């Protein structure tokens, strides 16, 4: 039984930054990775970034490479998504997720990110 709780979303101007946090409880040993998905209105949910639980290797969606950075703090049971140089197209609800085979299986409640001038 794993719980994920996201925080850190908000309203930011284009070019600004936000840091999302995902705190998790329970064992994650049955999962390959933890990371973030997002879903914008009228669009499919897409994987943004994830980090391997085993070795710390990371994946990034092409459109966020160089702008977003995923990190983890195992001592605090928390992962972070540092989002820099935000663009309006980054506007979405961001969900923390535990994954197997690059497929999200357990989800947080989501946090809204809005990028607008």
Residue, then its C-alpha position, 0 to 999 in steps of 0.5 A: x500500500x503506497x501513497x503519493x502526495x504531490x505539491x508545489x504547483x501554481x501559477x507562473x509566468x512564461x520563463x519562470x520556475x516551479x519545483x514540484x514535490x512528491x512525498x511517498x509512503x509505503x514500500x516501493x520495492x515492487x516498482x521500477x521507477x517513480x516519476x511524473x506524468x501530466x495531462x493538459x485539457x483535451x490531450x492525452x496523459x504523457x510521461x514527463x520524467x521518471x527515475x529508476x528506483x534501482x539505479x537512479x537513471x532518468x528519463x525525460x520527455x523530449x520537450x522538457x529536456x534541458x528545462x526539467x530536472x528530476x531528483x530524489x531524496x531517499x532519506x525523505x521519501x521524496x522526489x522533486x521535479x525542478x521545472x525551469x524556463x516554463x512555457x505555456x504548453x507546460x500547463x497541465x495537471x501533473x501527477x506523481x506515479x510509480x511505474x513498471x515497464x514505463x507504465x504508471x500503476x499508482x498515482x497521486x492526486x495531481x497538482x495544477x501547473x499553469x504557465x501564463x502571462 
